[in-house]
Amino acid sequence: MQRDIKNSHFKVIKSNNNKPKIEVEFKGETKTFFPEEFIAMILSKLKNNAKDYLDKDINDIFNLSFTFK
């Protein structure tokens, strides 16, 4: 994991409650997210890409289980 962190385009930092947060630079601003928020944004983007590709609304929902330690 430490090797992956060093090679990534974002930083992993510790939040006030000792949980990991992802720190990214976006359009000149530094933003931080909990991993769950980051995953939610990725899934939203994938849903929008599927909608555009299929040219119809995506109404089916899938559930993924993640554990962050």
mmCIF file of the C-alpha atoms, coordinates in Angstrom:
data_MODEL
# 
_entry.id   MODEL 
# 
loop_
_atom_site.group_PDB 
_atom_site.id 
_atom_site.type_symbol 
_atom_site.label_atom_id 
_atom_site.label_alt_id 
_atom_site.label_comp_id 
_atom_site.label_asym_id 
_atom_site.label_entity_id 
_atom_site.label_seq_id 
_atom_site.pdbx_PDB_ins_code 
_atom_site.Cartn_x 
_atom_site.Cartn_y 
_atom_site.Cartn_z 
_atom_site.occupancy 
_atom_site.B_iso_or_equiv 
_atom_site.pdbx_formal_charge 
_atom_site.auth_seq_id 
_atom_site.auth_comp_id 
_atom_site.auth_asym_id 
_atom_site.auth_atom_id 
_atom_site.pdbx_PDB_model_num 
ATOM 1  C CA . MET A 1 1  ? 0.000   0.000  0.000   1.00 0.00 ? 1  MET A CA 1 
ATOM 2  C CA . GLN A 1 2  ? 2.797   2.429  0.842   1.00 0.00 ? 2  GLN A CA 1 
ATOM 3  C CA . ARG A 1 3  ? 4.334   1.905  -2.622  1.00 0.00 ? 3  ARG A CA 1 
ATOM 4  C CA . ASP A 1 4  ? 0.953   2.592  -4.264  1.00 0.00 ? 4  ASP A CA 1 
ATOM 5  C CA . ILE A 1 5  ? 0.525   5.766  -2.226  1.00 0.00 ? 5  ILE A CA 1 
ATOM 6  C CA . LYS A 1 6  ? 3.929   7.063  -3.368  1.00 0.00 ? 6  LYS A CA 1 
ATOM 7  C CA . ASN A 1 7  ? 3.058   6.479  -7.059  1.00 0.00 ? 7  ASN A CA 1 
ATOM 8  C CA . SER A 1 8  ? -0.422  8.010  -7.002  1.00 0.00 ? 8  SER A CA 1 
ATOM 9  C CA . HIS A 1 9  ? -1.585  11.441 -8.155  1.00 0.00 ? 9  HIS A CA 1 
ATOM 10 C CA . PHE A 1 10 ? -3.097  12.214 -4.776  1.00 0.00 ? 10 PHE A CA 1 
ATOM 11 C CA . LYS A 1 11 ? -2.066  12.225 -1.139  1.00 0.00 ? 11 LYS A CA 1 
ATOM 12 C CA . VAL A 1 12 ? -3.511  10.114 1.629   1.00 0.00 ? 12 VAL A CA 1 
ATOM 13 C CA . ILE A 1 13 ? -3.734  12.144 4.825   1.00 0.00 ? 13 ILE A CA 1 
ATOM 14 C CA . LYS A 1 14 ? -5.130  11.616 8.298   1.00 0.00 ? 14 LYS A CA 1 
ATOM 15 C CA . SER A 1 15 ? -8.397  13.372 9.190   1.00 0.00 ? 15 SER A CA 1 
ATOM 16 C CA . ASN A 1 16 ? -9.270  14.866 12.583  1.00 0.00 ? 16 ASN A CA 1 
ATOM 17 C CA . ASN A 1 17 ? -10.913 11.600 13.641  1.00 0.00 ? 17 ASN A CA 1 
ATOM 18 C CA . ASN A 1 18 ? -7.862  9.552  12.585  1.00 0.00 ? 18 ASN A CA 1 
ATOM 19 C CA . LYS A 1 19 ? -9.482  8.215  9.385   1.00 0.00 ? 19 LYS A CA 1 
ATOM 20 C CA . PRO A 1 20 ? -7.733  8.381  6.002   1.00 0.00 ? 20 PRO A CA 1 
ATOM 21 C CA . LYS A 1 21 ? -8.683  11.147 3.593   1.00 0.00 ? 21 LYS A CA 1 
ATOM 22 C CA . ILE A 1 22 ? -7.722  11.652 -0.026  1.00 0.00 ? 22 ILE A CA 1 
ATOM 23 C CA . GLU A 1 23 ? -6.222  15.028 -0.865  1.00 0.00 ? 23 GLU A CA 1 
ATOM 24 C CA . VAL A 1 24 ? -6.260  16.148 -4.505  1.00 0.00 ? 24 VAL A CA 1 
ATOM 25 C CA . GLU A 1 25 ? -5.484  19.312 -6.404  1.00 0.00 ? 25 GLU A CA 1 
ATOM 26 C CA . PHE A 1 26 ? -8.308  20.243 -8.786  1.00 0.00 ? 26 PHE A CA 1 
ATOM 27 C CA . LYS A 1 27 ? -8.448  23.447 -10.825 1.00 0.00 ? 27 LYS A CA 1 
ATOM 28 C CA . GLY A 1 28 ? -5.900  25.081 -8.550  1.00 0.00 ? 28 GLY A CA 1 
ATOM 29 C CA . GLU A 1 29 ? -7.741  24.146 -5.339  1.00 0.00 ? 29 GLU A CA 1 
ATOM 30 C CA . THR A 1 30 ? -6.805  21.533 -2.775  1.00 0.00 ? 30 THR A CA 1 
ATOM 31 C CA . LYS A 1 31 ? -9.763  19.345 -1.830  1.00 0.00 ? 31 LYS A CA 1 
ATOM 32 C CA . THR A 1 32 ? -10.057 16.446 0.603   1.00 0.00 ? 32 THR A CA 1 
ATOM 33 C CA . PHE A 1 33 ? -12.464 13.530 0.557   1.00 0.00 ? 33 PHE A CA 1 
ATOM 34 C CA . PHE A 1 34 ? -13.114 10.432 2.605   1.00 0.00 ? 34 PHE A CA 1 
ATOM 35 C CA . PRO A 1 35 ? -12.656 7.254  0.518   1.00 0.00 ? 35 PRO A CA 1 
ATOM 36 C CA . GLU A 1 36 ? -16.439 6.658  0.531   1.00 0.00 ? 36 GLU A CA 1 
ATOM 37 C CA . GLU A 1 37 ? -17.026 10.096 -1.015  1.00 0.00 ? 37 GLU A CA 1 
ATOM 38 C CA . PHE A 1 38 ? -14.356 9.476  -3.630  1.00 0.00 ? 38 PHE A CA 1 
ATOM 39 C CA . ILE A 1 39 ? -15.859 6.110  -4.615  1.00 0.00 ? 39 ILE A CA 1 
ATOM 40 C CA . ALA A 1 40 ? -19.331 7.703  -4.837  1.00 0.00 ? 40 ALA A CA 1 
ATOM 41 C CA . MET A 1 41 ? -18.017 10.332 -7.267  1.00 0.00 ? 41 MET A CA 1 
ATOM 42 C CA . ILE A 1 42 ? -16.393 7.657  -9.425  1.00 0.00 ? 42 ILE A CA 1 
ATOM 43 C CA . LEU A 1 43 ? -19.611 5.605  -9.524  1.00 0.00 ? 43 LEU A CA 1 
ATOM 44 C CA . SER A 1 44 ? -21.644 8.711  -10.448 1.00 0.00 ? 44 SER A CA 1 
ATOM 45 C CA . LYS A 1 45 ? -19.258 9.423  -13.304 1.00 0.00 ? 45 LYS A CA 1 
ATOM 46 C CA . LEU A 1 46 ? -19.505 5.807  -14.505 1.00 0.00 ? 46 LEU A CA 1 
ATOM 47 C CA . LYS A 1 47 ? -23.310 6.012  -14.388 1.00 0.00 ? 47 LYS A CA 1 
ATOM 48 C CA . ASN A 1 48 ? -23.285 9.211  -16.453 1.00 0.00 ? 48 ASN A CA 1 
ATOM 49 C CA . ASN A 1 49 ? -20.877 7.666  -18.965 1.00 0.00 ? 49 ASN A CA 1 
ATOM 50 C CA . ALA A 1 50 ? -23.161 4.621  -19.322 1.00 0.00 ? 50 ALA A CA 1 
ATOM 51 C CA . LYS A 1 51 ? -26.183 6.894  -19.773 1.00 0.00 ? 51 LYS A CA 1 
ATOM 52 C CA . ASP A 1 52 ? -24.409 8.841  -22.520 1.00 0.00 ? 52 ASP A CA 1 
ATOM 53 C CA . TYR A 1 53 ? -23.161 5.678  -24.230 1.00 0.00 ? 53 TYR A CA 1 
ATOM 54 C CA . LEU A 1 54 ? -26.531 3.921  -24.150 1.00 0.00 ? 54 LEU A CA 1 
ATOM 55 C CA . ASP A 1 55 ? -28.451 7.138  -24.824 1.00 0.00 ? 55 ASP A CA 1 
ATOM 56 C CA . LYS A 1 56 ? -31.027 6.312  -22.167 1.00 0.00 ? 56 LYS A CA 1 
ATOM 57 C CA . ASP A 1 57 ? -31.552 6.784  -18.452 1.00 0.00 ? 57 ASP A CA 1 
ATOM 58 C CA . ILE A 1 58 ? -29.923 4.347  -16.077 1.00 0.00 ? 58 ILE A CA 1 
ATOM 59 C CA . ASN A 1 59 ? -32.366 3.410  -13.341 1.00 0.00 ? 59 ASN A CA 1 
ATOM 60 C CA . ASP A 1 60 ? -30.990 0.110  -12.089 1.00 0.00 ? 60 ASP A CA 1 
ATOM 61 C CA . ILE A 1 61 ? -28.906 0.429  -8.978  1.00 0.00 ? 61 ILE A CA 1 
ATOM 62 C CA . PHE A 1 62 ? -26.102 -1.857 -7.976  1.00 0.00 ? 62 PHE A CA 1 
ATOM 63 C CA . ASN A 1 63 ? -24.595 -2.227 -4.565  1.00 0.00 ? 63 ASN A CA 1 
ATOM 64 C CA . LEU A 1 64 ? -20.909 -2.607 -3.792  1.00 0.00 ? 64 LEU A CA 1 
ATOM 65 C CA . SER A 1 65 ? -19.516 -3.363 -0.382  1.00 0.00 ? 65 SER A CA 1 
ATOM 66 C CA . PHE A 1 66 ? -16.240 -1.759 0.650   1.00 0.00 ? 66 PHE A CA 1 
ATOM 67 C CA . THR A 1 67 ? -14.295 -1.893 3.857   1.00 0.00 ? 67 THR A CA 1 
ATOM 68 C CA . PHE A 1 68 ? -11.790 0.846  4.572   1.00 0.00 ? 68 PHE A CA 1 
ATOM 69 C CA . LYS A 1 69 ? -9.324  0.119  7.327   1.00 0.00 ? 69 LYS A CA 1 
# 
